[in-house]
Amino acid sequence: MDELNSLGKSTVYGFNYNPEVLETFENRHPGNDYWVKFNCPEFTSLCPITGQPDFATLYISYIPEIKMVESKSLKLYLFSFRNHGGFHEDCVNIIMKDLIRLMDPRYIEIWGKFTPRGGISIDPWCNYGKAGTKFEQMAENRMMNHDSYPEKVDNR
């Protein structure tokens, strides 16, 4: 069994960016290509200029290799952005890079759907496919076609 430190224990929330809280467990189906998707509707960070809070729903989707991220540790990690001053685009790229370092997935993409401030919303999207694999080409294709079918936004 994998050694997980936060699962099943009392939750202690950190208030500063902390990738060290992330934990993994072993993928029990490494021979399969399959998606794992996290929908995180309560992501919060701070504007690095004004200090005002920014709110988003994050969509984190990945195809695991050997390691997978444990969901409670991911929740604690995302909560650690609460007092982090970062632009929207910076936050989603930091999260993606931290998860790549943690898991070394076959493929990962992160989409931040931030609520509007000043009448405009910002929805950064980033992705990665493991070099030298079919997932590298998949990442390129998804990047080139990401907004081919823009969503209708009528509830923000």
LINLINRA-V806081 format. One record per run of one state. SS is the DSSP state (hx for helix, st for strand, lp for the rest). FROM is the first residue (numbers start at 1). LEN is the number of residues. If there is no record, write none. Layout:
ss=SS from=FROM len=LEN
ss=SS from=FROM len=LEN
This chain:
ss=lp from=1 len=18
ss=hx from=19 len=3
ss=lp from=22 len=2
ss=st from=24 len=3
ss=lp from=27 len=8
ss=st from=35 len=12
ss=lp from=47 len=6
ss=st from=53 len=11
ss=lp from=64 len=3
ss=st from=67 len=3
ss=lp from=70 len=1
ss=hx from=71 len=9
ss=lp from=80 len=5
ss=st from=85 len=1
ss=lp from=86 len=2
ss=hx from=88 len=16
ss=lp from=104 len=3
ss=st from=107 len=8
ss=lp from=115 len=2
ss=st from=117 len=1
ss=lp from=118 len=2
ss=st from=120 len=1
ss=lp from=121 len=4
ss=st from=125 len=5
ss=lp from=130 len=4
ss=hx from=134 len=11
ss=lp from=145 len=12
